[in-house]
Amino acid sequence: MIGASRDPSKWGYKVFHNIVSNGYRGRVYPVNPSAAEIDGFRCYPCVGDIPGEVDLGIVIVPASTVLKVVEECGAKKVGALCVITAGFSEVGPEGAALEQELKERAAHYGMRMLGPNTMGFVNNSISLNASIVPKMPPKGWISFISQSGALGLSLVDWAIGSSLGMNCVVSTGNKADVSEADLLEYFEGDENTWTIAMYIEGLKDGRRFMEAAKKVRKPKLAIKAGVSQAGARAAASHTGSLAGSDMVYDAAFRQCGVIRVEGVEEMFDAAMALSTQPRAKGNRVAILSNGGGAAIMASDACERRGMKVPELKKHTKAGIARLLPAFASVKNPIDTVAKSDYDLYREALKMLVEDKDIDCVMVIYAHAGFTSAAEPAKAVIDTIKEKYPKPVVACWMGGREVSAVASMFRKNKVPYYPVPERAAEALWSLIKYDEYRKEARR
Amino acid sequence: MMSELEAKALLAKYGIPVNEGYGASSAEEAAEKARHIGFPVAVKALSSKITHKSDLGLVELNICNPGEVLDAGARILKKARGIDPDARLIVEAMADPGTEVIVGAKRDPQFGPTVLFGLGGIFVEVFKDVSLRVAPVDRPMALDMMGEIKGYPILKGVRGRKGVDLDALADVIVNTSRLMMDEEGILELDMNPVLAYEKGAIAVDARALLRD
């Protein structure tokens, strides 16, 4: 870590501290000519003085000395660079020229480079936190590529709060070398990543991004920020004025199998379903609910998004009717008329996932106070464990008692949502993923 | 910008049907060409500097005899030369009325060539009912593009109204994609309208914007 500092108020200290305090087991060398040790680690005056081989140089020195550091790293045969230092193309033409030189020098030595102007990265599978986020998110299967450093970091914090597991979080910074396309290629080969989430403001090479994304078979989600027409110039042709950049991104994402989402919540809701559930082979949804109102809202939410809530097979209907009071009618959505015990949910859910006319299931529980929120939740968990090749999402509505269930769901890889609309949106992303995948392959 | 004549020659080179048309430097020459094509004809200004011809009154459609060509030609030429001294005339065969669609293309700074399809006329002006793909666009993709727009039932035929030749339109889209992939000098391309018929489709107006 070049530019490690003893001053706790400086990033040079914070990043170093984050690396060494989160259980990273590799060797770490702080480099700083004016300190003997930092946090108990022996400090080296320059990169060349480090005794062993170096895989990665994390650079956090002033912009004016970055080139010198890169030369030192090149001479030392450092494998790759993560340049946290800011003050490059983001500050104007002079910075852009410096960035170009930085890029060329790193390439000359064969070093791949993240940044400059990145807030670093977190790699949970090797417990490496080379970023300015103080805490690691819990381990999970979602990897997140963010063009905005601050957003990436706040999401890590959010993930911690919601106990959503993440594998890697990468802030791309100015993308002088490593871009989203490179990271997509990397995550395709990374067995700890099941779903890739992205925050994109602009791509430098859209075609290369599409090529890389097309090759990735894992679910990919993206927020593309900056949708306004501000950039559209007064065009001479209709096509020019209609085909604004936002519409092109829509088309491009779809063509390479990236599901576009509007915001952060939607992205992680979808990621939760995509990283835990099998793919949906169609858009026919069965809804099981202990309350009529929630069931109707869920049907509306599904149909509005283009899903179907069709009739169940006769056999399924008869089976479920046996479980319910005589006055309950068995239609889809299924209203259990306030019954929500383990056996009922378990049996009904089993029949629904076995129904050949159904592609995915939404299980709803609305907490009323006199029932247990955990019982039907256990039924969902046990059913999912049996590995039916159909996605199931859970919608548990309520307050405190439901939050205990939420962590149980998370632990058991059940995608859980507090309202039917979010559950429907997540199901929709599973369906779209399958559609887009077919389109991108064609 | 390319003149309409040049743009249409380029379209024809890529297998996109266009209506027969000739350039003329005078109203007399225009009348001569009109006789050769056969009536009715359209007479428009031909210039690489004028974009919105119909807005400026530089288009006369459905002309049925040589005398009218002389009148319209003289009027259009005078007006057009006020804007572009090099302006000429173009005389074209009037195409039969059909369903108007727009096929366009644009070179996007990030993604390169993109192809756009939509219903023409007021549908594109008011509803912006269009679909888009990053090129290259193949046949299944072109059919998807048409299926995606809200006005698709109009193309397919609704309530006894006959549908249009979707295969012919798919050809126009695919060939536009091919053109954009090959001709790197073209920044934007507009075929507005393309007239779609029960059988076949034809680009009756074309505009191509060149790289500076």
Chai-1 contact restraints between the chains, C-beta under 6 A:
chainA,res_idxA,chainB,res_idxB,connection_type,confidence,min_distance_angstrom,max_distance_angstrom,comment,restraint_id
A,L203,B,Q110,contact,1.0,0.0,6.0,A-B,restraint_1
A,G206,B,Q110,contact,1.0,0.0,6.0,A-B,restraint_2
A,G206,B,F111,contact,1.0,0.0,6.0,A-B,restraint_3
A,R207,B,G112,contact,1.0,0.0,6.0,A-B,restraint_4
A,A236,B,T51,contact,1.0,0.0,6.0,A-B,restraint_5
A,A236,B,L209,contact,1.0,0.0,6.0,A-B,restraint_6
A,S237,B,E188,contact,1.0,0.0,6.0,A-B,restraint_7
A,S237,B,D190,contact,1.0,0.0,6.0,A-B,restraint_8
A,S237,B,R207,contact,1.0,0.0,6.0,A-B,restraint_9
A,H238,B,D190,contact,1.0,0.0,6.0,A-B,restraint_10
A,H238,B,N192,contact,1.0,0.0,6.0,A-B,restraint_11
A,T239,B,G104,contact,1.0,0.0,6.0,A-B,restraint_12
A,T239,B,K106,contact,1.0,0.0,6.0,A-B,restraint_13
A,T239,B,L116,contact,1.0,0.0,6.0,A-B,restraint_14
A,T239,B,E188,contact,1.0,0.0,6.0,A-B,restraint_15
A,T239,B,D190,contact,1.0,0.0,6.0,A-B,restraint_16
A,G240,B,K106,contact,1.0,0.0,6.0,A-B,restraint_17
A,G240,B,E188,contact,1.0,0.0,6.0,A-B,restraint_18
A,L242,B,V130,contact,1.0,0.0,6.0,A-B,restraint_19
A,A243,B,K106,contact,1.0,0.0,6.0,A-B,restraint_20
A,A243,B,T114,contact,1.0,0.0,6.0,A-B,restraint_21
A,A243,B,L116,contact,1.0,0.0,6.0,A-B,restraint_22
A,A243,B,L132,contact,1.0,0.0,6.0,A-B,restraint_23
A,M247,B,L132,contact,1.0,0.0,6.0,A-B,restraint_24
A,V248,B,D108,contact,1.0,0.0,6.0,A-B,restraint_25
A,V248,B,F111,contact,1.0,0.0,6.0,A-B,restraint_26
A,V248,B,T114,contact,1.0,0.0,6.0,A-B,restraint_27
A,A251,B,L132,contact,1.0,0.0,6.0,A-B,restraint_28
A,A251,B,R133,contact,1.0,0.0,6.0,A-B,restraint_29
A,A251,B,V134,contact,1.0,0.0,6.0,A-B,restraint_30
A,A252,B,F111,contact,1.0,0.0,6.0,A-B,restraint_31
A,A252,B,V134,contact,1.0,0.0,6.0,A-B,restraint_32
A,Q255,B,V134,contact,1.0,0.0,6.0,A-B,restraint_33
